[in-house]
Amino acid sequence: MASLINWVYSVTTGTGLWFLKMTGLYTKKANLLVIGLDNAGKTTLLGMMTNDKIGCHEPTSHPNHETLNIDGIEFSAHDLGGHVAARRLWQSYYANTSCVLFMVDTTDIYRMGEARNELSRIIADSNGIPIIVLGNKIDARDACSELQLRRYLNMHENEENVGVFMCSVIKRAGIQEAFKWLASRI
């Protein structure tokens, strides 16, 4: 019994933590808030990441929850929707959030000001947690470039806890890089 107690103590204090990580028995956990304006592709992204299927979705009317396992981290992902009424809920989720994924539709140039305002609020309220900005739909002909997206959102290269990544959920492109960046900061 004493050896079991010593082993548990060594694992929880870090001396045996490397063993758990190496054997895959240790999983880091993080709460991920998935937000952005409506029709950006948030629910499609989570559907693709959980069951590897792309589908058409109705606008999110109620918060959704999915569990994602990426790079040794178990993300408890909350998709809150992006319509105006749903945005009122966003702030109530910040307290238990480890990281934020803010998705932007790169083809919706007319709503970039709205996206910039929401992202500014998120950054101000984030308390330094990592934030991924995913510019989605880059496979579309009228998608803006990363440089244009950064300008629209007033993002700078030197944002410490904010990473900007361009992606196409439909083509499954650019997402892995974003989550690797996020995993390195959790």
C-alpha positions as CSV (number, residue, x, y, z in Angstrom):
1,M,0.0,0.0,0.0
2,A,2.8,2.4,0.8
3,S,4.4,1.8,-2.6
4,L,1.1,2.6,-4.3
5,I,0.8,5.9,-2.3
6,N,4.4,6.7,-3.2
7,W,3.8,6.0,-6.9
8,V,0.6,8.2,-6.9
9,Y,2.5,11.0,-5.2
10,S,5.4,10.8,-7.7
11,V,3.0,10.9,-10.6
12,T,1.0,13.9,-9.3
13,T,4.1,15.9,-8.3
14,G,5.7,15.6,-11.7
15,T,8.5,13.0,-11.2
16,G,6.4,10.3,-12.9
17,L,4.5,12.7,-15.2
18,W,6.8,12.0,-18.1
19,F,6.0,8.3,-17.9
20,L,2.2,9.0,-18.2
21,K,2.8,11.4,-21.1
22,M,5.1,8.9,-22.9
23,T,2.6,6.0,-22.5
24,G,-0.4,8.2,-23.5
25,L,-2.1,7.8,-20.2
26,Y,-1.9,11.5,-19.4
27,T,-4.2,13.9,-21.2
28,K,-4.1,17.6,-20.7
29,K,-7.6,19.2,-20.6
30,A,-8.7,22.6,-21.9
31,N,-12.0,24.4,-22.3
32,L,-12.3,25.8,-25.8
33,L,-14.8,28.5,-26.6
34,V,-15.8,28.5,-30.3
35,I,-17.2,31.8,-31.4
36,G,-17.5,34.2,-34.3
37,L,-20.2,35.8,-36.4
38,D,-23.0,33.6,-37.7
39,N,-22.3,31.7,-40.9
40,A,-18.5,31.6,-40.4
41,G,-18.3,27.8,-40.2
42,K,-17.9,27.1,-36.5
43,T,-20.4,24.2,-36.3
44,T,-19.1,22.8,-39.6
45,L,-15.6,22.8,-38.2
46,L,-16.6,21.0,-35.0
47,G,-18.6,18.4,-37.0
48,M,-15.7,17.8,-39.2
49,M,-13.3,17.5,-36.3
50,T,-15.5,15.1,-34.3
51,N,-16.9,12.8,-36.9
52,D,-14.9,13.7,-40.0
53,K,-18.0,14.7,-41.9
54,I,-18.8,18.0,-43.6
55,G,-22.5,19.0,-43.7
56,C,-24.8,21.9,-44.1
57,H,-26.1,23.2,-40.7
58,E,-28.8,25.4,-39.6
59,P,-27.7,28.5,-37.8
60,T,-26.8,27.5,-34.2
61,S,-29.7,28.4,-31.9
62,H,-28.5,26.7,-28.8
63,P,-25.0,26.1,-27.4
64,N,-23.4,22.9,-28.6
65,H,-20.7,20.9,-26.9
66,E,-18.1,18.5,-28.4
67,T,-15.0,16.8,-27.1
68,L,-11.9,17.0,-29.3
69,N,-8.6,15.2,-28.8
70,I,-5.8,17.0,-30.5
71,D,-2.1,16.9,-29.9
72,G,-2.5,15.2,-26.5
73,I,-5.1,17.7,-25.3
74,E,-8.7,16.9,-24.6
75,F,-10.6,20.0,-25.6
76,S,-14.1,20.5,-24.2
77,A,-15.4,22.7,-27.1
78,H,-18.4,25.0,-26.7
79,D,-20.0,26.4,-29.9
80,L,-22.2,29.2,-28.8
81,G,-23.5,30.5,-32.2
82,G,-22.8,33.9,-33.7
83,H,-26.1,35.7,-34.2
84,V,-26.6,38.8,-32.1
85,A,-28.7,37.2,-29.4
86,A,-26.1,34.4,-28.9
87,R,-23.3,36.9,-28.6
88,R,-24.8,38.0,-25.3
89,L,-23.9,34.6,-23.9
90,W,-20.2,34.7,-24.9
91,Q,-19.0,36.6,-21.9
92,S,-20.7,34.3,-19.4
93,Y,-18.4,31.5,-20.7
94,Y,-15.1,33.3,-20.3
95,A,-14.6,32.4,-16.7
96,N,-14.1,28.7,-17.4
97,T,-12.4,29.1,-20.7
98,S,-8.7,28.0,-21.4
99,C,-8.7,29.3,-25.0
100,V,-10.9,30.9,-27.7
101,L,-11.3,30.1,-31.3
102,F,-12.8,33.1,-33.2
103,M,-13.8,32.2,-36.7
104,V,-14.2,34.7,-39.5
105,D,-15.8,34.3,-42.9
106,T,-13.1,35.7,-45.3
107,T,-15.7,36.2,-48.0
108,D,-18.0,38.4,-46.0
109,I,-16.1,41.7,-46.4
110,Y,-19.2,43.7,-45.5
111,R,-19.3,42.3,-41.9
112,M,-15.6,42.7,-41.2
113,G,-16.2,45.8,-39.0
114,E,-18.7,43.8,-37.0
115,A,-16.2,41.0,-36.6
116,R,-13.4,43.4,-35.6
117,N,-15.6,44.9,-32.9
118,E,-16.5,41.5,-31.5
119,L,-12.9,40.3,-31.6
120,S,-11.7,43.5,-29.8
121,R,-14.1,42.8,-27.0
122,I,-13.0,39.2,-26.8
123,I,-9.3,40.2,-26.6
124,A,-10.1,42.8,-23.9
125,D,-12.0,40.3,-21.8
126,S,-9.7,37.3,-22.4
127,N,-7.3,37.8,-19.5
128,G,-4.4,36.7,-21.7
129,I,-5.7,33.3,-22.7
130,P,-4.7,32.1,-26.2
131,I,-7.0,33.1,-29.0
132,I,-7.0,31.5,-32.5
133,V,-8.5,33.6,-35.2
134,L,-9.4,31.3,-38.1
135,G,-10.1,33.0,-41.4
136,N,-12.3,30.4,-43.0
137,K,-13.5,29.8,-46.6
138,I,-10.1,30.6,-48.2
139,D,-11.0,28.2,-51.0
140,A,-13.7,30.7,-52.2
141,R,-12.8,33.0,-55.1
142,D,-13.8,36.1,-53.3
143,A,-11.9,35.3,-50.0
144,C,-9.6,38.0,-48.6
145,S,-6.0,37.3,-48.0
146,E,-4.4,37.0,-44.6
147,L,-2.9,40.4,-44.9
148,Q,-6.3,41.9,-45.7
149,L,-7.9,40.0,-42.9
150,R,-5.4,41.3,-40.4
151,R,-6.1,44.8,-41.7
152,Y,-9.8,44.4,-41.4
153,L,-9.6,43.1,-37.9
154,N,-6.9,45.5,-36.8
155,M,-4.5,42.6,-36.0
156,H,-0.8,43.0,-35.8
157,E,1.9,40.4,-36.2
158,N,3.1,40.9,-32.7
159,E,-0.1,40.0,-30.8
160,E,1.3,37.8,-28.1
161,N,-1.6,35.5,-27.3
162,V,-3.5,35.8,-30.6
163,G,-2.7,33.6,-33.6
164,V,-4.2,34.3,-37.0
165,F,-4.6,31.4,-39.4
166,M,-6.2,31.0,-42.7
167,C,-8.2,27.9,-43.3
168,S,-10.8,26.1,-45.4
169,V,-13.0,23.8,-43.3
170,I,-14.5,22.2,-46.4
171,K,-11.0,21.4,-47.8
172,R,-9.6,20.6,-44.3
173,A,-6.7,23.0,-44.8
174,G,-5.0,25.2,-42.3
175,I,-6.7,23.8,-39.2
176,Q,-3.9,21.6,-38.0
177,E,-1.4,24.5,-37.9
178,A,-3.8,26.5,-35.8
179,F,-4.3,23.8,-33.2
180,K,-0.6,23.1,-33.0
181,W,0.0,26.8,-32.2
182,L,-2.8,26.6,-29.6
183,A,-1.5,23.4,-28.0
184,S,1.9,25.0,-27.5
185,R,0.3,27.7,-25.5
186,I,-1.9,25.7,-23.1
